[in-house]
Amino acid sequence: MNLEKPYIVSVYAVLRNEKGEFLLLRRSENSHSNPGKWDLPGGKLGRGELLKDAVVREVWEETGISIVLGEIAGYATFELPDKKVIAIIYDGGYIIADVKLSYEHVEHAWSSLENILEMDALPEHFKEFFKRFAAENKEPPELPI
Amino acid sequence: MNLEKPYIVSVYAVLRNEKGEFLLLRRSENSHSNPGKWDLPGGKLGRGELLKDAVVREVWEETGISIVLGEIAGYATFELPDKKVIAIIYDGGYIIADVKLSYEHVEHAWSSLENILEMDALPEHFKEFFKRFAAENKEPPELPI
């Protein structure tokens, strides 16, 4: 095989606050890829690392938050200057915690699904993920009174 | 999260013979999903199992062949009756070996890329993978004489 660009697997998580808003992180202007763009917490799978371990580690490194990981929420595929990425996106659950950013990000925001779909500075591959997520995610049935 | 169908991760491999033809397996008519259709060797990721370990195991179970695993060759996404699948497809290298089928498949074939793109009984998601693979896969440069 002689692919023009190698594929890698990355893992990301969607985290929600008590209002159901999603956590987004804004990448540093010095970032190698997508500088200044909004991002989900996550990153590359380490060598010999399980998908679930990698996503818990990445979220912790980038937000200071220890998540209790849920199921797979969806996927995204995208191309960087030097590689192609297959991103597996997990449900990171509902959290109440302060966000402690790493050097990779400069800002965080909690954003509703409607706002996310309108955001200019969110890469198209994450928007596509959120569109599928909105279509696939049934609201829980109303609680009986 | 309350997805209508859960997502799972599966792993598959492309194996080639000395002519550069790809190994395809035909699913049993009793298969739960895609009965009678052509398939790549591969399957579900086990709990706590690394992607690379899972694909080597699945290829061995379904073909009796021990592969030396290469890089990621691409991906496919598809929907089954009860779940959605994110498939990571590895390069399983060039092999010279007899194929010993498991109960899951009834027939095997070695097929050129051109034939694969014409096959009616190959699911569309694998055809899409092979189309991308053909576009991305540069032929090795000619050997100096």
Interface residues (C-beta under 8 A of the other chain):
Chain A: M1 N2 L3 E4 K5 P6 Y7 I8 V9 L45 G48 E49 L50 L51 G70 E71 I72 A73 G74 Y75 T77 I86 I88 D91 E136 N137 K138 E139 P140
Chain B: M1 N2 L3 E4 K5 P6 Y7 I8 V9 L45 G48 E49 L50 L51 G70 E71 I72 A73 G74 Y75 T77 I86 I88 D91 E136 N137 K138 E139 P140
